[in-house]
């Protein structure tokens, strides 16, 4: 039942946004009475958080899978960037809603974002640490946290721009990600 609720809610949130979607809409979409939703969730915001958490878990799994298949720190970093970009692009509408909610309900979004940032930083830290150990990257280990933060923020900025922009200067956003990774790798290389 939870899976059905989340699936219906995700579709409705993507179509109408959080503010225009009601518990009644979600119940109608799954063919149940509104009261049955309250057995599982207290309100639509709780459902929205559950949808976002599920999507973030899916994105993390896709990214982790891509990184694990790559060999070598450089390829792992490239796999991380492209897998994350593809995963987020598939969920473009949901990310726009989440960005809009940052203004309307920052407390709800901050907790979600902080948890996801930690997961991403852990993946990047593992890649960069591995590259330092193999000699692929010339980074002082004491700078590891700041380097990972800069790298993650840089990629997130590109993704955010690609998601929120109505027009892109660049026809192929993959080309932008590739160039960003090229530049980041040049900065990290021994």
Long-range contacts (C-beta under 8 A, 24 or more apart in sequence): 1-36, 1-40, 2-40, 2-50, 4-30, 5-30, 5-37, 5-40, 5-41, 5-47, 6-47, 6-50, 6-51, 6-54, 9-44, 9-47, 9-48, 9-50, 9-51, 10-51, 10-55, 10-94, 13-48, 13-51, 13-94, 13-97, 14-93, 14-94, 14-97, 17-97, 17-100, 18-44, 18-45, 18-48, 18-97, 18-100, 18-101, 18-104, 19-104, 45-105, 45-108, 48-101, 48-108, 49-108, 49-112, 51-94, 52-94, 52-98, 52-112, 53-112, 55-91, 55-94, 56-112, 56-115, 56-116, 56-119, 58-87, 59-84, 59-87, 59-88, 59-91, 60-116, 60-119, 60-120, 60-123, 62-86, 62-87, 63-87, 63-120, 63-123, 64-123, 67-123, 67-127, 72-134, 72-136, 73-127, 73-128, 73-130, 73-131, 73-134, 73-136, 73-137, 74-131, 74-136, 74-185, 76-127, 76-130, 77-124, 77-127, 77-128, 77-131, 77-151, 77-181, 77-184, 77-185, 77-188, 78-181, 78-185, 80-123, 80-124, 80-127, 81-155, 81-177, 81-180, 81-181, 82-174, 82-177, 82-181, 84-120, 84-155, 84-159, 85-155, 85-158, 85-159, 85-162, 85-173, 85-174, 85-177, 88-159, 88-163, 89-162, 89-163, 89-173, 92-163, 95-163, 96-163, 96-164, 99-160, 99-163, 99-164, 117-152, 120-152, 121-148, 121-149, 121-152, 124-148, 124-151, 124-152, 128-188, 131-188, 135-190, 136-188, 136-189, 136-190, 137-188, 137-189, 137-190, 138-188, 138-189, 138-190, 139-188, 147-188, 151-184, 154-180, 154-184, 155-180
